[in-house]
Amino acid sequence: MSQSSQQADICLILEGAYPFVSGGVSSWMHDMIKGQPDLTFHLVALTPEREQPELRYELPENVIGFDVTPLQLRSSGGRRMRKLDRLFEALEDPLSRLLSRGELSDLAEVMAILKQEKGELGTAQLLDSEAAWRLTERLYVKLLPGASFLDFFWSWRALMGGLFQMLLTPLPQARAYHTISTGYAGLLAARARIETNRPAILTEHGIYTNERRIEIAMADWLHERAPTGFSLKRAKRDLREFWIDAFRSYARVAYQAIDPIVTLYTGNQIMQRRDGAPESALRVIPNGVDYGRFSRIERDQAARPPQIALIGRVVPIKDVKTYIRAAAVLKQRFPDLVAYVMGPDEEDPVYAKECRTLAAHLGVSDTVQFTGSVKLDDYLGQLDAIALTSLSEAQPLVVLEAGAAGVPSVTTDVGCCRELIFGQASEDPPFGAGGAVTAGADPEATANALGAILADPARRTAMGKAMQQRVKASYDKPDILAVYNELYWNAARAPDLGTVQTTSDAPAQRPQIEEAA
């Protein structure tokens, strides 16, 4: 429920993050809001469940409105409406296009059709009615013939529940809208741009569609069933591809509606262009960290066991298991090693339990210490290196925070980690290596890189100094906050932009993109 009806300068649209998830993007968002005291914000937090999660942050005073919106269509919907078949006949073609290779014009058409309905729409009409069932049958034949209808039904229902919720939930009034991802948050921002004619901004840390690809590939519940007929030909699309295509289409729609499209480093723009982002909207603004705060942390010079840490959520995409296996290898060389896992573990309790079981199986339960969420300032002074074994990242803040404190990092070759560790080409003179980069899911390589740092104090000191210099020069938070302040004020003060381009006749809005593998 909204806490304020006052128009905010910026409406922030957040999916699966702030203020209910700690660390990473959420920390960045919290600091961004606090760092803009001359602006007011209204938060729209999208959550997977109807029950509001526990707040992980105290909202800053310049947050004047806060809506919690579940990614499920509201169960209400008033009386059952007549002529629902006519509604779904009108929705069939634009919904089919939107889920397969969507354009902004398809979203606008769906919005216009829903807006024409006089009665209240909810699950009773849009998901549970006989007319909705008949639409599901028709779209199954169009979108995923040959696959399990039961699997299609539940996937369709999940995707449509989120889509319809984004188009029917009350939209806060603001001078500008800012989403931190595509996906459902991107759909809501695209709707805001169409409905209000106000500017919309997108900042992608990780690329949402890429992260969904990884999750879908790893999902046990999304499987390709064995063929039930005699055909030797594989179906054109399976259930995984259906989900991936839907999220790519949602991204495509958001990219066509939003300008600017900000990301943290140029490598992300390759994926943005592939999914339809126009070149003219692309912009790079890196993350920043509080260099002054972290650089003041004193190094613990006392004799102590070697200490390393993985700082992040205990979830599969962080590949904590590779870190645990690397710690087991390192312990053979450094018997008194302490290997912290610093981050919340409640997001995926099953995976967290598997990690602890693995540590016990490898005989490193005493070495690998799960601390939960901690204040980094209390640990960074005694850490010799941090490890980041993630399968996907954009520009991990922990590498910058540790670097500002003079702690080198060993990372997988994801996101802009290579750029953080070795510097950009424009770095003149170069500061030198701030750690090492390894292949993903390679415990031996991770252990070897960490071992080289632990065994050579002079090298470790030089790497820490290089990271400090790099963070101060390119990633200091006050500099980044100033860039966003200008971006926000330009959007908030802009005149109404007029009707957004929703036709598909502009070549920049119809790039050729590869088909899902």
Secondary structure, 3 states (H helix, E strand, C coil): CCCCCCCEEEEEEEECCCCCCCCHHHHHHHHHHHCCCCCCEEEEEEECCCCCCCCCCCCCCCEEEEEEEECCCCCCCCCCCCCHHHHHHHHHHHHHHHHHHCCHHHHHHHHHHHHHCCCCCCHHHHCCCHHHHHHHHHHHHHHCCCCCHHHHHHHHHHHHHHHHHHHHCCCCCEEEEEECCCHHHHHHHHHHHHHHCCCEEEEECCCHHHHHHHHHHHCCCCCCCCCCCCCCCCCCCCHHHHHHHHHHHHHHHHHHHCCCEEECCHHHHHHHHHCCCCHHHEEECCCCECHHHHHCCCCCCCCCCCEEEEECCCCHHHCHHHHHHHHHHHHHHCCCCEEEEECCCCCCHHHHHHHHHHHHHCCCCCCEEECCCCCHHHCHHHCCEEEECCCCCCCCHHHHHHHHCCCCEEEECCCCHHHHHHCCCCCCCCCCCCEEEECCCCHHHHHHHHHHHHCCHHHHHHHHHHHHHHHHHHCEHHHHHHHHHHHHHHHHHCCCCCCCCCCCCCHHHCCCCCCCC
